[in-house]
Amino acid sequence: MADEQTLDTQNPDVQTAAEAAAGDDLVARVHALEEQLATAQDQSLRMAADLQNVRRRAEQDVEKAHKFALEKFASDLLPVVDSLERGLELSSPDDEAIKAVREGMELTLKLFNDTLKRYQLEVIDPHGAPFNAEHHQAMAMQESTNLEPNSVLKVFQKGYMLNGRLLRPAMVVVSKAPAQTPPSIDEQA
């Protein structure tokens, strides 16, 4: 042991080089660990962000599922409403023979419409309104002097929206400007 102490004290350059090498080794190791820590923190942040995005998408999917779960069912019920409306249009309110049946149809239709409103089904009945290609389906065009061109002249079938989403467009006749007739021979003279 005395010899080792003598060697260490006798050769100070060897001692300083060994300490420097050990110091450099520690600095390199600290640097490598700092890089690993930064990488791990970055991965952790990315995973947290991905998890938050997945959670948000899942919440949106659940919200849409609740909002539009009745879409197919409501679509299947609309022809029933249409039939009740057509039956009332075609039956005479003055006919005593069918008065009770007509009242029953009116009450059933009112009950149906109230139920549809309760489940956020909105009726699109655009008679006289400007044509809107997003909510209306033009079945024909007809000249009209009473309405502005591109207005809904007649509604064949009402449309419906469910929670702001179009369920069925309204089928309509759209007005157009009357055609100009060429002047007659007498007017040209």
C-alpha positions as CSV (number, residue, x, y, z in Angstrom):
1,M,0.0,0.0,0.0
2,A,2.8,2.3,0.8
3,D,4.2,1.6,-2.7
4,E,0.8,2.6,-4.3
5,Q,0.7,5.8,-2.4
6,T,4.2,6.5,-3.5
7,L,3.4,5.9,-7.1
8,D,0.3,8.1,-7.0
9,T,2.2,11.0,-5.3
10,Q,5.2,10.5,-7.4
11,N,3.3,10.7,-10.8
12,P,0.8,13.6,-10.6
13,D,0.2,13.5,-14.4
14,V,-1.1,10.0,-14.3
15,Q,-3.4,10.9,-11.5
16,T,-4.8,14.0,-13.4
17,A,-5.3,12.1,-16.6
18,A,-7.2,9.4,-14.8
19,E,-9.5,11.9,-13.1
20,A,-10.0,13.7,-16.4
21,A,-11.0,10.5,-18.1
22,A,-13.4,9.6,-15.3
23,G,-14.9,13.2,-15.5
24,D,-15.3,13.0,-19.2
25,D,-16.9,9.6,-18.9
26,L,-19.4,11.0,-16.3
27,V,-20.2,14.0,-18.5
28,A,-20.9,11.8,-21.5
29,R,-23.0,9.6,-19.3
30,V,-25.0,12.5,-17.9
31,H,-25.5,13.8,-21.5
32,A,-26.8,10.4,-22.7
33,L,-29.2,10.2,-19.7
34,E,-30.5,13.7,-20.4
35,E,-31.2,12.7,-24.0
36,Q,-33.0,9.6,-22.9
37,L,-35.0,11.7,-20.4
38,A,-36.0,14.2,-23.1
39,T,-37.0,11.3,-25.5
40,A,-39.1,9.7,-22.7
41,Q,-40.8,13.0,-21.9
42,D,-41.5,13.6,-25.6
43,Q,-43.0,10.1,-25.9
44,S,-45.0,10.7,-22.7
45,L,-46.5,13.9,-24.1
46,R,-47.3,12.4,-27.4
47,M,-49.0,9.4,-25.7
48,A,-51.0,11.8,-23.5
49,A,-52.1,13.8,-26.6
50,D,-53.1,10.6,-28.4
51,L,-55.1,9.4,-25.5
52,Q,-56.8,12.8,-25.2
53,N,-57.7,12.6,-29.0
54,V,-59.0,9.1,-28.7
55,R,-61.2,10.1,-25.7
56,R,-62.5,13.2,-27.5
57,R,-63.3,11.1,-30.6
58,A,-65.1,8.5,-28.5
59,E,-67.2,11.2,-26.8
60,Q,-68.1,12.7,-30.2
61,D,-69.1,9.3,-31.5
62,V,-71.3,8.6,-28.5
63,E,-72.9,12.1,-28.8
64,K,-73.6,11.4,-32.5
65,A,-75.0,8.0,-31.7
66,H,-77.4,9.4,-29.2
67,K,-78.3,12.3,-31.5
68,F,-78.9,10.2,-34.6
69,A,-79.9,6.8,-33.2
70,L,-83.5,7.4,-34.4
71,E,-82.6,8.3,-37.9
72,K,-83.5,5.0,-39.6
73,F,-86.6,4.5,-37.4
74,A,-87.8,8.0,-38.1
75,S,-87.2,7.5,-41.9
76,D,-89.3,4.4,-41.8
77,L,-92.2,6.3,-40.0
78,L,-92.3,9.2,-42.5
79,P,-94.4,7.4,-45.1
80,V,-97.0,6.8,-42.4
81,V,-97.2,10.5,-41.7
82,D,-97.4,11.1,-45.5
83,S,-100.3,8.7,-45.8
84,L,-102.2,10.3,-43.0
85,E,-101.7,13.7,-44.6
86,R,-102.8,12.5,-48.1
87,G,-105.8,10.8,-46.6
88,L,-106.9,14.1,-45.0
89,E,-106.2,16.0,-48.2
90,L,-108.4,13.6,-50.3
91,S,-111.2,13.3,-47.8
92,S,-114.0,15.9,-47.7
93,P,-114.5,17.6,-44.3
94,D,-118.1,18.1,-45.2
95,D,-118.9,14.4,-45.7
96,E,-120.8,13.3,-42.6
97,A,-120.3,9.6,-43.5
98,I,-116.5,9.8,-42.9
99,K,-116.5,12.7,-40.3
100,A,-115.5,10.4,-37.4
101,V,-112.8,8.7,-39.4
102,R,-111.4,12.1,-40.5
103,E,-111.4,13.3,-36.9
104,G,-109.5,10.1,-35.9
105,M,-107.0,10.7,-38.7
106,E,-106.5,14.3,-37.6
107,L,-105.9,13.3,-34.0
108,T,-103.5,10.5,-35.0
109,L,-101.6,12.9,-37.3
110,K,-101.4,15.5,-34.5
111,L,-100.1,12.9,-32.1
112,F,-97.6,11.7,-34.7
113,N,-96.4,15.3,-35.3
114,D,-96.1,16.1,-31.6
115,T,-94.0,12.9,-31.1
116,L,-91.8,13.8,-34.0
117,K,-91.2,17.3,-32.5
118,R,-90.4,15.8,-29.1
119,Y,-87.6,13.8,-30.8
120,Q,-86.2,16.9,-32.6
121,L,-87.6,16.0,-36.1
122,E,-88.4,19.2,-37.8
123,V,-90.8,19.5,-40.8
124,I,-89.6,21.2,-43.9
125,D,-92.7,22.7,-45.6
126,P,-91.2,25.4,-47.8
127,H,-94.3,26.6,-49.7
128,G,-93.6,30.1,-51.0
129,A,-90.1,30.2,-49.7
130,P,-87.0,30.5,-51.9
131,F,-85.7,27.2,-53.3
132,N,-82.8,25.8,-51.3
133,A,-81.0,22.9,-53.0
134,E,-79.7,21.7,-49.6
135,H,-83.2,21.1,-48.2
136,H,-85.4,20.8,-51.3
137,Q,-85.5,18.5,-54.3
138,A,-87.0,20.1,-57.4
139,M,-89.4,17.8,-59.1
140,A,-90.5,20.2,-61.8
141,M,-90.4,23.9,-62.8
142,Q,-93.5,25.9,-63.6
143,E,-94.1,29.4,-64.9
144,S,-95.6,31.7,-62.3
145,T,-96.5,35.4,-62.3
146,N,-97.4,35.3,-58.6
147,L,-94.1,34.2,-57.1
148,E,-90.5,35.3,-57.7
149,P,-88.5,32.9,-59.9
150,N,-86.8,30.1,-57.9
151,S,-89.5,30.1,-55.3
152,V,-91.3,27.0,-54.1
153,L,-94.6,26.9,-55.9
154,K,-96.0,23.6,-54.6
155,V,-94.9,21.0,-52.1
156,F,-95.4,17.4,-53.2
157,Q,-93.9,15.9,-50.1
158,K,-92.7,17.6,-46.9
159,G,-89.1,17.2,-45.9
160,Y,-87.7,16.4,-42.5
161,M,-84.5,17.2,-40.5
162,L,-83.3,15.3,-37.5
163,N,-81.2,17.4,-35.1
164,G,-80.1,19.7,-37.9
165,R,-79.3,16.9,-40.3
166,L,-81.3,16.4,-43.4
167,L,-83.4,13.2,-43.1
168,R,-85.4,13.7,-46.3
169,P,-85.6,16.6,-48.7
170,A,-88.9,18.3,-49.5
171,M,-90.1,17.4,-53.0
172,V,-91.2,20.7,-54.6
173,V,-92.2,22.5,-57.8
174,V,-90.1,25.5,-58.4
175,S,-91.4,28.7,-60.1
176,K,-89.8,30.2,-63.1
177,A,-90.3,33.5,-64.9
178,P,-93.0,33.4,-67.6
179,A,-91.7,32.9,-71.1
180,Q,-91.9,36.0,-73.2
181,T,-94.1,35.5,-76.2
182,P,-92.8,36.8,-79.5
183,P,-94.6,39.9,-80.7
184,S,-97.5,39.2,-83.1
185,I,-97.5,40.4,-86.7
186,D,-99.9,43.2,-85.8
187,E,-97.6,44.5,-83.0
188,Q,-94.6,44.6,-85.3
189,A,-96.3,46.8,-87.9
